[in-house]
Amino acid sequence: MDARPATASATLATRAAFRLELWLRARLLPLRLAGHDTLAGMLALAEPAAGRRHFAGLPAAYVVRAVRRTLRHRVVMRGRPCLREGLLAYRFLAEAGYRPQLHFGVDPGIVASDRAVAHCWVTLDGATVIGGSQIPYVEIHVHPGGIGSAPRG
């Protein structure tokens, strides 16, 4: 029996499971964030369970594209789309075996403003893969995942 159909089937099954979990987590994230008012609490939602690599082998570009597509129609969290995208992209890139970094920054213009403007974005190998911005935000925190994008062994 040829092993190729089983491999192709496993890939389709992995992609289907990934899409379903992404969709569910995207819908539940606003509810789960409501109970976490600290940065540590929010970051805990982005971290996959230790050793969990259910989506190993999925290309990083595929994961990022799926996150963007899943979140394109924002019903909730309209004022914080980068947070939702960042948390989900970080989690699923990590579950695919990559080592993303989740960056948080503030607009340097907040000194002259009453309101803080914050942003988050995800990088692989130092390149922004989701959440890019024209504003040069001052980085205040980077959630590790290690340096580099090579899949974890």
C-alpha positions as CSV (number, residue, x, y, z in Angstrom):
1,M,0.0,0.0,0.0
2,D,1.3,3.5,-0.9
3,A,2.1,5.7,2.1
4,R,1.5,8.9,0.1
5,P,-2.3,9.0,0.5
6,A,-2.0,8.4,4.3
7,T,0.5,11.4,4.5
8,A,-1.8,13.6,2.4
9,S,-4.7,12.5,4.5
10,A,-2.8,13.3,7.7
11,T,-2.0,16.8,6.3
12,L,-5.6,17.4,5.5
13,A,-6.7,16.2,8.9
14,T,-4.0,18.4,10.6
15,R,-5.2,21.4,8.6
16,A,-8.8,20.7,9.3
17,A,-8.1,20.3,13.1
18,F,-6.1,23.5,13.0
19,R,-8.8,25.5,11.3
20,L,-11.4,24.2,13.7
21,E,-9.4,25.0,16.8
22,L,-8.4,28.4,15.5
23,W,-12.0,29.3,14.8
24,L,-13.1,28.1,18.3
25,R,-10.3,29.9,20.1
26,A,-10.9,33.1,18.1
27,R,-14.6,33.1,19.2
28,L,-13.8,32.3,22.8
29,L,-10.8,34.6,23.3
30,P,-12.8,37.7,24.1
31,L,-14.6,35.8,26.9
32,R,-11.4,34.3,28.2
33,L,-9.6,37.7,28.2
34,A,-12.4,39.2,30.3
35,G,-11.1,37.1,33.3
36,H,-7.4,38.1,32.8
37,D,-6.7,41.7,33.6
38,T,-2.9,41.3,33.9
39,L,-0.3,40.9,31.2
40,A,0.7,37.5,32.7
41,G,-2.9,36.3,32.5
42,M,-3.2,37.4,28.8
43,L,0.1,35.8,27.9
44,A,-1.0,32.5,29.6
45,L,-3.8,32.4,27.0
46,A,-1.2,32.6,24.2
47,E,1.0,29.8,25.5
48,P,0.2,26.3,24.3
49,A,0.4,23.4,26.8
50,A,3.9,22.2,27.4
51,G,5.1,20.0,24.6
52,R,1.9,20.5,22.5
53,R,2.8,20.5,18.8
54,H,-0.4,19.2,17.3
55,F,0.1,21.3,14.2
56,A,3.8,20.6,13.5
57,G,4.6,20.8,9.9
58,L,2.2,23.6,9.0
59,P,4.0,26.4,7.2
60,A,4.3,29.7,9.1
61,A,2.7,31.6,6.2
62,Y,-0.3,29.3,6.2
63,V,-0.8,29.8,10.0
64,V,-0.6,33.6,9.7
65,R,-2.9,33.7,6.6
66,A,-5.4,31.6,8.5
67,V,-5.3,33.8,11.6
68,R,-5.9,36.9,9.4
69,R,-8.7,35.3,7.5
70,T,-10.4,34.0,10.6
71,L,-10.3,37.4,12.3
72,R,-11.2,39.6,9.3
73,H,-14.8,40.2,10.4
74,R,-14.4,41.7,13.9
75,V,-17.6,41.6,15.9
76,V,-16.0,42.0,19.3
77,M,-12.6,43.5,20.4
78,R,-12.8,46.0,17.5
79,G,-10.7,48.4,19.4
80,R,-8.0,45.8,20.0
81,P,-7.6,43.7,16.8
82,C,-3.8,43.5,17.2
83,L,-4.1,41.9,20.6
84,R,-6.4,39.2,19.3
85,E,-4.3,38.5,16.2
86,G,-1.1,38.6,18.2
87,L,-2.2,36.1,20.9
88,L,-3.7,33.7,18.4
89,A,-0.8,33.9,15.9
90,Y,1.8,33.4,18.7
91,R,-0.1,30.4,20.0
92,F,-0.6,28.6,16.7
93,L,2.9,29.4,15.4
94,A,4.3,27.8,18.6
95,E,2.0,24.8,18.2
96,A,3.3,24.4,14.6
97,G,6.8,24.2,16.0
98,Y,8.0,27.7,15.4
99,R,9.6,30.1,18.0
100,P,7.6,33.3,17.6
101,Q,8.0,36.4,19.7
102,L,5.1,38.5,20.8
103,H,6.0,42.2,21.1
104,F,4.2,44.9,23.0
105,G,4.8,48.6,22.4
106,V,3.4,52.1,23.0
107,D,3.2,55.1,20.7
108,P,6.0,57.5,21.6
109,G,3.5,60.3,21.2
110,I,1.7,59.3,24.5
111,V,3.8,61.8,26.4
112,A,1.8,64.6,24.8
113,S,-1.5,62.8,25.0
114,D,-4.1,61.9,27.7
115,R,-4.6,58.4,26.2
116,A,-2.1,55.6,25.8
117,V,-1.9,53.9,22.4
118,A,-0.5,50.4,22.5
119,H,0.1,47.8,19.9
120,C,1.3,44.2,19.7
121,W,2.9,42.2,16.8
122,V,4.4,38.9,16.2
123,T,7.9,38.2,14.7
124,L,9.8,35.2,13.4
125,D,13.5,35.6,12.9
126,G,13.1,39.3,13.6
127,A,10.7,39.8,10.7
128,T,7.1,41.0,11.6
129,V,4.6,38.4,10.4
130,I,1.5,39.8,11.8
131,G,0.6,43.2,13.3
132,G,2.9,45.4,11.3
133,S,2.4,49.2,11.7
134,Q,3.6,52.4,10.1
135,I,4.0,53.9,13.6
136,P,7.4,53.2,15.2
137,Y,6.2,51.9,18.6
138,V,8.5,51.9,21.6
139,E,8.9,48.3,22.6
140,I,8.0,47.7,26.2
141,H,7.8,43.9,26.4
142,V,8.8,40.9,24.3
143,H,7.2,37.6,25.2
144,P,9.8,35.0,24.4
145,G,9.6,31.9,22.3
146,G,13.3,31.9,21.6
147,I,15.1,33.6,18.9
148,G,14.6,32.3,15.4
149,S,11.8,30.7,13.4
150,A,13.2,27.3,12.8
151,P,10.7,24.7,13.9
152,R,11.5,23.1,17.3
153,G,13.0,19.7,17.2
